[in-house]
Amino acid sequence: MDINTLVILLIVGVAAGFASGMVGIGGGIVIVPALVYFLALSQHQAQGISIGMLLMPVGFLAAYNYYKQGNLNFTYSAIIGVTFVFGAYLGSKVSLKMDPSLMKRIFGVFILLISLKMIFGK
């Protein structure tokens, strides 16, 4: 793995954790599109890595299925998983200081932007 890939994985982990801590979304809504667009992974590879990050707490059996098909990179999953914890901590600190109605708007805009990127992106 080169340094550029490592930096991208670290940023994805922190960003997904931050979004999760701030607006309570699942990491996959950030992680999967980021891996597809920034690292040019296939949709299945990105999903496998996202599930692999949650391997023990959530998706052992789902991760195992992705692993059997060759779509799970344990190293990527571990890096994103560790940095996700840090990002979630920061995101929750920011969110808890904000007005709830503002958080609703931020969440709505975030979901809209991700949806548009997934629909109209390459």
Stockholm file with secondary structure:
# STOCKHOLM 1.0

chainA/1-122         MDINTLVILLIVGVAAGFASGMVGIGGGIVIVPALVYFLALSQHQAQGISIGMLLMPVGFLAAYNYYKQGNLNFTYSAIIGVTFVFGAYLGSKVSLKMDPSLMKRIFGVFILLISLKMIFGK
#=GR chainA/1-122 SS CCHHHHHHHHHHHHHHHHHHHHHCCCTHHHHHHHHHHHHCCCHHHHHHHHHHHTTTTTCHHHHHHHHHTTCCCHHHHHHHHHHHHHHHHHHHHHHTTSCHHHHHHHHHHHHHHHHHHHHHCC
#=GC SS_cons         CCHHHHHHHHHHHHHHHHHHHHHCCCTHHHHHHHHHHHHCCCHHHHHHHHHHHTTTTTCHHHHHHHHHTTCCCHHHHHHHHHHHHHHHHHHHHHHTTSCHHHHHHHHHHHHHHHHHHHHHCC
//
